[in-house]
Amino acid sequence: MKKHLIIITLMYCVSAVKAQHISFSPESQMSTIDDVRHIEQLNQNRDGYSIKLDSVTSEITKIVLDYDNRLNCTQFFSYYNTGNEWLFDMGYEYAYDELNRIATMIDYRNSGTVIKAEYTYNEQSRIVEELYSTLDDGAWVIYGKNVFEYDDLGNMLSSKSYTFENDSWSEFKRIYFEYDGNLLISQVQYNYTYSWEPYRLFEYAYDNNGLRIEQVESHWFGGWDPWEKNKYYYNEQALCSEQIAYGWYDNVWDSIRRHTFEYDIEGNLICKTFFNRPVSSPDWVYSTKDEYFFDSNNNCISHASYSYDSSTNEWDLGYEDNMTFDLSTAANDIAGITLFWEEIKSDLGLKETSLHNKLVNMSIMDELILDFHYSLYDAINEQVGENITFWPNPTNETIYIEGSEIHEIILFDALGHKLKQFATNDEINVGSLKVGQYLLRVTLKDGSVFTKKIVKE
């Protein structure tokens, strides 16, 4: 059973739109608002890479990434090992617009369904429309779309969902958002069957520092009936230290679930504990616990998951995940690593953690070892422009750099390790380096970034 869970975990790490359905229905195949925000996040912070993540492999599964000549990830495919051969399982293809934003995403699902999402953006690079198609007998057939509106601050005001049938659009869901400044104070959903009817309402309250302290969910039964409430409490670091969920029973709020959170001095989550409260009992009962351990650069290097044994009053270790990092290379210098991490961290219970350095390997659930394979970002940005030149190349001593005003030069080895950093130099002495290939990344004063492969003889 554990091995099956491991495979499922790895398959899900390639999913940017999490829903996996064998039976096809238009409503279920369209993204949520969180998925929209996820796509917008993927569009950010993709400049200045020096190396790229090529693949993540294990004995039973592997994930392979590919890139275009602007180092945008174009393929994110997962394969599984039958024992005799590697077979394609699921994955994504991406195409980008002139601003390096995701314009099209094709989702190859392990059910055999193929979905295409096409994105339209406003001037602030917020998604204003998602158009969905499915592959049917080799042809793309449109089946749905989401349309979004925003205020002048970039806050989403509405989300409207449509299906396309019989050559016409039919709207079936609306969500409206209300804000106090940038703070979301309510969102209400309407569904259409034979007429528009309210469905679900969320209301939010905040403290004087803008921290959310309450969320109330209500459902429509001829009027708004309370459903569930969550209250949030914070420590001196303004980090959530406790969350209590309440259910509405017999016209009274009754606490049903509780989470507590502990942090280290750097603000890293080090312990998350979940409690249940049995019916008709005033006492909280331990249920599960997750512990996290970090290195000196605040990378999560270990995650342990426990369940509570009430018969022995002890925590039983369920499984442990361990990560190894190369601290000499920053995650921001690696194309593809953020995409991988954003997908897998929630499945591993690591959604509260961030990635700062180069991942070398991971052990999942004490059993499966994932190895990360990288290559130097060399040929992709070889067109450095007419205003900058590198010579001689190859060289045994000095590289001269001529052209625009230089702000910074960084030298990397073939594995992407940062070796030296120079400020406004127009020549680099490489005489002390070993024979081989290296990478120069040059940042100009106008913000332009160029990279060039050099060879030391």
N, C-alpha and C positions, 0 to 999 in steps of 0.2 A: 504493500500500500504506500509506503513512504517513497519508493522509487517512482511510483505513478505520480505522486504529488510533486516530486522534483521535476518530472517532465512537463507537467502542466505549468509549473512556475516558470520554466524557461520558455515555453511556448507563449505565455502571456507577456513576457518581457518585450516582445516585438509589437505589442498592440498599442497604437496611439488612440484608437477608438475602441474601448474595452469590450463592447458588446459582441458576443460570439453566439450566433443563433443558427441552428440547423434548418428550421423552418423559416421561410422568408416572409416578412411582412414589412411594408414601407415604414411604418411608424417605428419599429424596433431597430431598423438599420440606419436611422438618422442620429446625428451626434447630440450630446447634451451641451449645455452652456459651459460646463467644465472642459469638455473636449475642445470647444472653440478657444478658450483661454489657453489650452495646452498647445494648439497649433500656433497661436500668436507668440507663445513663449519660444517655440522652436524656431521662429523667425528672427529671434534676437541673438545678439552676441555670437556671431559666426565670423568675426574678423580676426586676423593676426595669428592663424594657426601655423604651427611649425611641423607637426606630425599628425597622422591620422590613424584612427582605429580601423583596422582592416577586417578583423574577425574575432569572435569569442568562441572557443571550442572546448568540448569535453569528449568523453568516450561515446556518449549517446546522442548528443545534440551539438549543433554549431550554428552560429549566426554570422552572416557575411554581409559586409557593408561595401557600397561603392559610391563614387563621388563624381560630380561634373568638374569642368575646368575652373570653377569658382569655389571649389571645395564644399559645395552643398551636397549633402547625402542624397543620393538618387535611388539607392536600393538598400533594403534592410530585410534580408531573407533568413528564414529559419529552416534548418534541415534536421532530420533524425536518421540515426544509424540502425539499419535492419540487421546488422551483423555481416551482411554481404555488400551493401552499398548504401550511399547517402541518398535519401529521397527528400524532395522539397515538401515542406509542411505548410508554412504560411509566411506572409511577409508583406512588405509595402514598397511601392515605387513612388518617387516624388519628382515633380517637375516644378521649376521656379520661374518667377517673372523677372523683369529687368532689375528690380530692387531686392532680389534674392529672397523674396517671400514665397512660401509654398503656394503654387497656383493650382496644382492637381495632385491628388493622392489616390493611388489605386491600392485597394485592400484585398489581398488574396487570402481568403479565410480557409481554415482547415476543414470546413464543411463543404468546400467546393464553390461557394458563392464568391463572386468577384464584384467589388463595389468601387465606384469612382466618385470622388468628391472634388468639385471644382470651386475655388474660393475667389471671391471678389472683395476688394479692400477699399476703404475710404482714404482720404489724404493723411489720416493719422495712423494708417496701417492696421486699423481695426477691421475685422471681418464683417461685411454687411450682407453677404449672401453665400450660402453653401448650396450648390446644386448637386443632386445625387442621381447616379445612374447605376444600373446593373448590367452585367454582360449576359446576353441571351442569344445563343446560336451565333456567336461571333460579332454581334452588333450591340452597341450601347443603347439601353432603353432608359429614358429619364423616368424616375418614379417619385421624386420628392425634392423639397428645398426648405431651408431655413432662412429667414430674413431678420436682420437685426438693426435696431436704431439706437443712436447714442446721443447724449447731451454734449454741450460744449466742453465739458470736463473729461469726456471720453467714457463716462459711465453708460452702461447699457440700459436703455429705457424700455425696450420691448424685444421679445423674441416671438416670431410667428412661424409656425410649421405648416407645410402644405404637402399634399399628395397630388400626383399628376395621373389622371385617369381619363380615358375617352377624350383625349386632346384638350383637357381643361384642368385648371388648378382648383383644388378644394382645400381650404384652410381647416385644420382640425385641432390646433392648439395655439393658445396665446399665453404669454407670460409678461406681466408688466412689473416694472421695478420703480421704487420710489426712494429718494435719497435725501439726506440732510448734509449738504455739501458733497463730500465723497463717501459718506457713510451710508450704506444700504440700510434702510429702515423697514422696508417691506417688499415682498414679491408675491403676486397673486397669479394663479394659473386658471385659465378657462379652457374647457374642452367642448368640442362641438360634436353632437350626435344628430339630433333633429333640430336642436337650437343651441345657442351658446349658454352654458351654465358654469358657474364657479365650481372649482374643484378643490384647490388647495391654497392655503395662505400661510406665509411665513412672516413673522414680525420680529424685529431685532431691537435690542436696547443696548446702550453703551454707557461707560463711565465718562468722567470728565477728561480722561486722557484718550478717548476714542477707542478703548478696548471693549470688545463685545462682551456683555455680561449676561445676556439672556436671548434665547431664541424660542419663539412659540410657534408651533405648527397647528393649524386648524383645518378641518375638512368641512365641506359643504353638505349639509343634509337639510335643505330648505332654509338654512341659516348657518352661520359659522359655529361649529362645535369644536371646542378645544380637543387636541389629539395628543400632542407630546410637547414637553417643554424641556429645554436644556439651560442650565445656569453654569456660568464660568467664573472661576476665581483665580487670582493672579498673585505671584510672589513679588519681591522687591525688584526683580529684574524685568517686571512687566511681562513675564512668561506665564502661561496658563498652568496652574498648579493643581487644579481640581475641576472636574466637569461632572455634574449630576444631572441625570435624565429623570423626568417625571412623566407618568401617564395619568390621563384624566379618567378617574373611576368614581362613579357615584357622586358626580359633581364636585370632586375634590382632587387636587393634585397629589399624587402618591409617588414617592421616589422609587425607581425601579432599577437603575444602573448607575454606576459611579466609576470614574477614572481618576487616578491621581498621577501626577507627573513630577519627577525630580530632575534637576539639572546640575551640571558642574558650573564652576566659576566662569567658564567661557560661554555659558548659555546652551551647551549641548545637552540634549535629553539623555539621561543615563538610566532612568527607570520609569516604566509605565505600568501601572497596576490596575487591573479591572476587577470590580466587585459586582456581585449580584445581591439582591435582597429578596429572600423567599417570601411568598405570599403570606400575609398576616404576621410577619416577623419584623420587629423594629431594627434588627441588626444587619449590618453588611457582612457578606461572606466572601472571602477570597475566591477568585476564579482563575485568572491567568496573570502572568507577569512577563514583561520583556525588559531585558537589561542591555545597555549599549556601552561600548568601551571605545575610546578615541586615542589617536596618537598625538604627537606634539603639534601637528598641523591641523588638528580637529577633523581628520578623516575618521569615519567609523571603521574600526578594525575588527570588531566582533559584536555579534548580536546573539543573545541567548533567550530562548522562549521557554517558559515554565507553566505548568498547570498545578493547581493546589490540590493536595490529597487531604481531604478532611478527616480521613480515618487515622492518619499519622500526624496531621497538622504540620506537614512539610511540603516544600515546593519540589516537584519532580521536573527535572530537565527534560523537555520534549526534543529540542534540537538546537543546534548552534550553527551560525554562519560566520565565517571569518574572511577578512579581506586583507590583502597585502598591497602596499603602495610603494611607488618609487617617488620619494620626496624631492628628488632633484628636478622633477618636471611638473609644471602646474597643469591642472585640468583645463584651464582656459587656453592652453597652447595646443590642445588635442581636438581635432575634428572628430565628431561622432561619439565621443565618450559621454557627453552630456545627454544626448539622445538616448543612449543605452541606459544610463543611470536613472533618468527620469522615468523610464518605463519599468525598470526592475525594482526600484527601491520600495514602492508601495506593496508589491507582491511579497517582499521580504520583511515587511513591517518596518522599513527604514524611512518612511516618508518625511519624518521630522529632521532627517540628517541631510547634509550637503556633501559635495565632492570637491576636494581641493587639489588633489594630486593624481598622478597617473596610476590607474589600477593595474596591478600585475597579475593577480589571480584571486579567485574567490572559491571558498568551499561552502557549498549549500547543504544544509541539513546534515552536516557531518559526513556526507557521502560523496557528493559530486564535486569535482574540481573543475572550475572554469579558468582557462588560460586566455589572456588578452594578447592579441598580436597587433603590432603597430608597424608603420613604415614612415620613412622620412617624407615630408611634404616637399617634393622637389620639382617635378616636371609641370605641375599644375599651374604655377604662376611664373613660368619662365619668360613670358612676355612682360618685361619690366618697364616698357615704355621708352620713347625716344629721349626722354629727359634724364635718363640715368643709365650708366654703363659700368660694368665690372671688368677689370683686366689686370694682369694676364690670368687666364683660367684654362687649363691647370697652371699651378704655380708651386714653387718650392720655398718661397719666402714671403712675398708681399702681394696683397690684393689691393688695387687702387679703385676707388669708387668716385665717379665723376657725374655731375649733373645737378639736380635741385638741392636746395638747402636741407641738410640731414639733421634730424632731431636725435636719432638713436640707432645704434646697430647692435644686434644680438647674434652671437655665434652659437650654433647647435652642432652636436655630433650626429652621426648617422642614426642613432637611436632616439634622437629628439632631446637629449640631455643638454641643458643650457650650460655652456662653457664659459663665455665671457660676455660682458656688456660694455659698450663703448658709447660715449656721448659726442656727437657732432664730429666724428673722425671721417676723413676722406681716404684713409688707408688702414688696412688691417694686416698685422704681421702674424703669419701662420707658421713661421719657421720652426717653432717648438712643437707643433702638432705632429701626430703620427701620420703616415701615408694613408690616404683614404678620402672618402667623400664627407662633406660638411654642408651646413646650410647657413646662409646669412639672411637675417630678416632686418630690413632697413625701414625705419619709419621717418618720413619726411615731415618738415615743419607744418605742411598743409594738412597733415593727418593721413596721407597716403601711405600704404604699407606694401612693400615689395619683398619677395623672397627669391633667392638665387642659390642653386646648387653650385658648390665649388669643389675642386679636386686638388688635394695636396699631394705633390709628387715626392 
